[in-house]
Amino acid sequence: MKHTPFFTLLAILSTSLPSPADVTLPAVFSDHMVLQRDTPQHVWGTAEAGEKITVTFDRHSATATADTEGNWLAGLPSLSADGGKPHKLTVKGNNEIVLKDILIGDVWIGSGQSNMEWPLKNTDNAKEFIAGAKHSGIRLFHIPKVQANEPAKDVKATWKECTPENIPNFSAVLYHFGRELHTEVDVPMGLINSSWGGSPIEPWTITEKSSGKMYNGMIAPIVKFPVRGTIWYQGETNVIQKNGLSYGDKMKDLILGWRDAFHNKEMPFYFVQIAPWGNPRYEDGQLPALWEAQTATLKLPNTGMAVITDLVANIGDIHPRNKHDVGNRLARWALAKDYGKKDVIYSGPLFKAMETRGDKVQLSFAHASGGLKSRDGKPLTEFKIAGADGNFVEAEAVINGETVVVSAGNVKDPKQVRFGWHRTANPNLTNSEGLPASPFHTDNWTGGTGE
């Protein structure tokens, strides 16, 4: 009988016995990350069942025990921003993970379809913006496109410093938004891009009964990671699908669902009113109807809308290349609403009410303090008026302080007014800050004002 050598036997036995599982962290925890200030922190991951985990951040520490499935979560207290000082996070179990160059600041998500995904390298003045993207206090996290039938636990991404090398393929709108906040508020900004060109709103949505595949693959893995808020640029596909006013209910589901998932009932949610587009794939009336649905979303608390009818250089391009002003207009809402910048004018005029005075209609607006003006100094454009017959004709519109007076010589008993109510709208009414008025109609208008 041939005997197995002793050391060979030991090697066989050692490979057949279970080895302690390494402690792991999800991808959203990595070197160069930004942790959301002023809110309790969660650190979570996997380990061997029953394994004791110790998490240390500066002078703070917390412990956790992995459950029977190997999952663990530890809590850290709220952290205050400290001028961009780098920190270290240590996670120790059977093994040790050390993450470095961690900042404390604000974390914002950017999501939606192609106009949010649109990379900085393909925008106006890209060369200049890329060369200037040297911001040690801005960090980038780009989530790749993944759909999942069930909520996923992780993504394949890593935090990167904002440098000319790392920024070209990052979301231009999210970058310009974050850069403006970083400049004005002077705290670190963590920017999480999770967007997918051509996507409708439904796959991003979570309700009590279901969750969309893009939400599952690209949002669910980060819902335990505290964030300051979300910016959203999406809707083009839903215009093509002829969703119209029903898009308002979809937006409500999206916003409330994300707020529930992130356990942040007041999470700011700022979105872009999608741009005019001349292509007949937008059937007549569908884009204005979706605009109204977007404006109606402003009735939800802690929401805001950037109007961009004036930023379309090519009406045949569904992707306007000026993403700088889009990001800055979204940032205005955040600066005014979240960062206490009371002097920031954050919206263009939004229709509020009409009053008929004989053969004229007087229109009043929110966000018109300081007066209204014409963007190009010419007479106001794209106002139409109708009488009881519902036949709309071109109208004369004259600014009167914070109101606009509309009339047409052949309409003696006016009943309705429309403004920019078509898919190629480019009206010239603005407020004193030069921010454009949103298209509207006056008959049973459902829009909000975000005041």
N, C-alpha and C positions, 0 to 999 in steps of 0.2 A: 504494500500500500504506500502510495506516494503522499507525503505530507506537504501542505502549503507553508511556505516560510512565514515566520511569525510577523515580520514587518509588512509583508504583502497582505496578510489577513487583516492587520490593523487598518491598512489603507482601504480595503474592501468595506470593512465595517464603517469607517468614517464617512465614506461616500454614500452609504445606505441610510445613515441616520439623518434626521432633519436638522438643518443648520439654522441658527438664529436669523430671522429675517432682518434685513437692513431697514432702518428708518428711512422713509422717503417723504418728500414734500411735493405738492403739485407745482406745475411749471410757473404759476403766477408768483411763487416765491423764488427769487433768484438774486444774484448779485445785481446791483444798480436799480433795484426796485424802489418804488415810493409807497410808503404807508400813509393811509389817510389819517390826518391829524384830528384831534378832538373827538374821537369816538373809540369805544372799546375795540380791541383787536382780536382776531381769531387766527390762530396758526393751527393747521391740520395736516394730516397725511396718513401714511400707513406704516405698520410695523408688525412684529410678531404678536399674536394674540396674547394679552396679558402683560406685554412689555411696558415698563415704566419709561416715560418720556419726560425730559426736562427741557424747557424752552427758556432761553436767556436773551434779553435785549437790554443792553446797558445795565442799570441797577435792578431792572425788573426780571422776575423769573416766574414761571408757572410750570405745573406738572400735569401729566395726563397718563392714563392707562389705556392701551389699545384694547378694543373690545374683541369679542369672539371672532369677528370677521377681519380684525387687524386694523380697524379705523380708529383714529384718535383725534382729539381736538383740544387745544389749550387756549386759555384766554389771557390776554395782557390788558393792562389798563389803557386809558386814553393817553395819547402822546401829543405833545405840543410842538409846533414848528419851531425850529431853532436856527434859522438863517442858513439852511443848507448844509449843516454839519453832517458828515458821513458817519453811519453807525454800523454795528455788527450784530447779526442774529445767529445764535448758536442753538442747534437742536441735537440733543444727545440721548441715545438709547443704547442698543447694542453697538451702534456706530455713532459717529458724530458728523454733523453737517454744519459748516460755517459759511454764512453769507455775508458779504462785505459791500461797502459803499451804498448803504441803504439810506434814503432820505425820508424825512417826515414832511408832508405837505398835503396837497389835494390830488385826488385821483378822479379823472373824468373818462367816461366811455363815449366813443363815437361809433354809431351804428347806422345801418340802412342799406341802400343799394349803391349803384355805381358812382353817384355823385359824392357820396361819403367815402367810398373806396378810392376814388380818383387820386392817383399819386401826385406828389408835389412836382415831380420831374416833367409832368405833362400839362402844367398850368402856365398862365401868364407870368412872366418875369421869373421863371423857374431857376435860371442860372444864378440870379441875384439872391433869391431866397435860399437856395441850397448852400451857396457860399457863406451866407450869414447864419446858418443853422448851427452855431457853436454855443450851445446852452447846457452847461453842466448841471443846471437845476431842472432840466426837462428830461424825462425818461420815456421811452417808447416801448409799447408791448403790442405786437401785431399778431392777432389770432388768425391762423389759417382757416380756409373754408372747409367746414366739416358739417355734415348732416348726421343726425343720430335718431334712432327710433325711441330711445329712452334718454333721460338726462345723463350726460357724460360726466365723469369725475375729473377729467383733465384735458388739457390742450397741449399742442406741441409748439411752444413759443418760449421766448426768454426776453427779459428786460434789457434794453440797450440805451446807452447814452445818446442824447441828441447831438449828432455831429453831421458834417456835410457828407460823410460816408454812409451813415445810417438812415438819413432822412429821405433820399430821393423816391423810394417806393412806398413811403408812409402816406397815410391819408392827409391830403393838403388842407381840407377843411378843419380837421381835428388839430393839425399842427398849428395853423394860424390862430385858431381859438385858444389853444393852450399857451402859445407864445404871447398873445395879448394879455391873458390873465397873469402869466408869470411876470411880464413887464410891469403891469399895473399894480399887482398885489405883492410881488417880491417874495413868494414862497415857492418851493419846488412843486412841479406839476408832473404827475404820472398820467400818461395818455394811453388808453387801451382802445385799439382799433379792432372792431369786430363787425365787418361789413361784407356784403356780397352783391356784386353787380347783377342787375336784372331781377332781384328777389322781390316778390310781393311782401306785404306786411304780415300775412298770416303765418308763415313759417317761423317768424320771430316772436310770436305771441304765446303766452301761457295763460290759461284760465283754470278755474277749479276742476274742469273736466278733461282738459287736454293740454299738451304742449307741442309747439311746432318743432320741426327737425333742426332748424337753424338755432333756435333757442336752446334745444337740447345739446347740440354740438359745440356752440360758440358762446353761449351766455351762462347756461347752468353751471359749468365748471368754476365760474368765478363769483357766484352769488354770495358766498361766505366772505368774500374779500371786500371790506368796506370801501365805498366810493363816495365822492361828493355829489356827482350827478351824471346826467346823460345828455348828449346832443344827438340829433336824429335827422337824417336827410334821406327821405324815401317817399315814394308815392307814384312815380312815373308808371310803373307796371300796373298799379291799381287803376290809373286813368285808362290805360289800354284795355284793362279788363272791365271797364265801364262800371266801376263801383260807386262813383259819384258821391252823393251825400252819405251813403252807408259807410264810407271810409271813416266818418267821425266815430261810429261805434267801434270800429276796429282799432282806432287810435286809443280810445278809452280803455279797451281791453289790454292793449299793449302796455300802456303807462301804468295802469293799476296792477297788472300782473307782474311787471318788473318791480314795482315798489313793494309788493308783497314778497316776492322772491328774495329781494335784497334786505328785507326787514327794515325798510326805510319808507314809511308812509308819506313822507314829505320830500322825497328825492326830487330835486329839480329835473325837469325834462324840457329841453329847449330844441325846437325843430325848425327846419327850413321850409317855407312855403315854396313848393317846387316851381321851377322856372317856366316861362312861356316856351312853347315849341310849335313850330309851324307845320309839322308833319301831320298828314291826315290820319295817321294811326291814332291820334287823339281825335275822336269823333266830336262833332260840334256839341258844345255844352258840357262835355265830360270834365274838361280841365277846370272850368269855373266852378262846377259842382264840387269837385274835390277841394278847390281852394276854400269854398265855404265850409266844408267839413273840417279842414285844417284850422280855419279861424274859429269855428265852434269849439275846437279842442281847448282854446284859451279859457273856456269857462272852468276847466279843471284847475285847481290850485297849483301853484309852483310850476306853471308852464309858460313858455314864451315862443314867439314865432318871428323869424327873420324873413322879411319880404325882399325879393331880389328881382322884381320885374325890370329894373334898370341895369342889371348886370349881364344882359344877354347880348353879346357882340354879334353873334350869328344865330338868327332865329331858326336855322335849319339844324343846329347842333343841340342835341339833348343834354350835352355835357358842357355848360358854360365854363370857360377856362379861367375866369376870375374867381378863384376860390379864396383869395386873400380877404376880400370884403365880406364874403359869406361868413368866414370864421370870425371876423371882427364884429359883425352884426350879432352873431350868436353870443359873443363875449360881452357885448353891451348888456344883454339881459342878465347874465351871470354877475357882472360887476355891479349892476344896480340892485338886483334882488338878493344876491348871496354875499356880496363883499362890501355892502354898505356905501357904495359910491353914489350918493344921492344926487350928485350933479350930472350924472350920465343920462343922456336921453337915449332910451333903449328901444324905441319902436317908432316906425313911421305912423302916419294917421290911419286909424281904424274906424270905420263907420260906426256911428253911435245912434243917431236919430235923424228923422226928417220932419220938417214942418212946412205945410203948404200955406203960402201967402198969396192969394189971388192966382195969378198965372205963373207964379214962381215957386220954387221949392228951395228951402234953406236946409242944408245938410250940416250936421255937427259931428265932430270927431273926437275920439280919445287921442292922446299924445299929440295935441296940436298947440299946447301952451307955447307962447312965443310967436304964434302966428303961423300961417301957411304960406307957401310960395310955389312958384313954378320953377322946376329944375333948370330949365333953359331960358327963362325970362320971357318965353312966348305965352300966348293965351293957353289956358288949360285945355287939355285934350282928353278924348275918349269918354266924355260924358254923353249919355243918351237919356231922353225923357219920353214918357208916354202918357197919354190920357186914358180915358175909360175904355177905349177900343184896344188898348194893349199894343198899339203900333209905335215902336220906338223910332225916334228920329234924332239926328245930331243936335246937341244942345250947346248953348253958350253957358259957360261956367265962369263965375267971377268970385275971387277971394274977397271975403269980408271978415278981416281979423282971423278968428279961429274957425270960421264957417265958410262954406261955399254956397253961392246962390246960383241955381240952375234954371234955365228957361229956354223956350223955343217959341218963335213968333206964331207958329201955327198950332200950338198946344195951349189952349186957354184954360183947361181944367186939369192940370197935371196930377197923375196918380202914382207914378213910379219913376225911379231913376236907376240907371245902370252905369257902372264905371269900370272900364277895362275888362268887360265881361266877355272875353273871347280868348282863344288859345295863343294869340300872338300879341297880347297886351304889352304896351310900352308907354303908359301914361306919364305925365310930367308933374303931377301934384306931389309935393313933399311937405315936410314940416321944416321948421327953422334950421334943423340940423342937416337937412338934405336927405333924410330917410324917406323912401317912397311910400305912398299910400297903397294899401292893399285893395285889389279889385273887390267890388261888392255890388249887390242889388238891394233895393229897398223893400221889396215885396216879401213879407214873412221871413225876413233875414234872421238867421239862427246864429250868426257869428258872435264871438266874445271879444273882449278888448284887452285882457291880460293886465288890467290896472291893479 
